[in-house]
Amino acid sequence: MPNRDVVEKWIEKYVHAWTTSARKDIEALFTKTAEYHERPYETDWIGRDEIVEGWQGRDEWQKNGWTFDWEILMITGDTAAVRGRGTYAEFGAFDNLWTLTFASNGRVGTFRMWNNAAEE
């Protein structure tokens, strides 16, 4: 079961991997059979290889600068809920709600994100 420290470290590694877009950094986050779902964009990447390819396909998003602020809302059993805000120089701000379901090895097996353009 993840605790606050495990979840915080995972999110920090997520931000690092989103910054580097390096295969090893992305792979370190997810189980081999992980699922990554994002709404409203209908993103459904199944398996770590597909997640890596999907992330690397979005590498250009970070080029002009971005930030990410977040807070853990709750942890229940193997699942954490996180609220975040990504702000991209080129695209604007997006409010996110994540659920992260952790495997026993500390990697995430199911990632779900609801993503909305933020109201300024």
Secondary structure as the mmCIF struct_conf table of DSSP 4:
data_model
#
loop_
_struct_conf.conf_type_id
_struct_conf.id
_struct_conf.beg_label_comp_id
_struct_conf.beg_label_asym_id
_struct_conf.beg_label_seq_id
_struct_conf.end_label_comp_id
_struct_conf.end_label_asym_id
_struct_conf.end_label_seq_id
HELX_RH_AL_P HELX_RH_AL_P1 ARG A 4 THR A 20
HELX_RH_AL_P HELX_RH_AL_P2 ARG A 23 GLU A 27
TURN_TY1_P TURN_TY1_P1 ALA A 28 LEU A 29
STRN STRN1 PHE A 30 ARG A 39
TURN_TY1_P TURN_TY1_P2 PRO A 40 GLU A 42
STRN STRN2 THR A 43 ILE A 46
BEND BEND1 GLY A 47 GLY A 47
HELX_RH_AL_P HELX_RH_AL_P3 ARG A 48 GLN A 56
TURN_TY1_P TURN_TY1_P3 GLY A 57 ARG A 58
HELX_RH_3T_P HELX_RH_3T_P1 ASP A 59 GLN A 62
TURN_TY1_P TURN_TY1_P4 LYS A 63 ASN A 64
STRN STRN3 TRP A 66 THR A 76
TURN_TY1_P TURN_TY1_P5 GLY A 77 ASP A 78
STRN STRN4 THR A 79 TYR A 88
TURN_TY1_P TURN_TY1_P6 ALA A 89 PHE A 91
STRN STRN5 GLY A 92 PHE A 102
TURN_TY1_P TURN_TY1_P7 SER A 104 ASN A 105
BEND BEND2 GLY A 106 ARG A 107
STRN STRN6 VAL A 108 ALA A 117
HELX_LH_PP_P HELX_LH_PP_P1 ALA A 118 GLU A 119
#
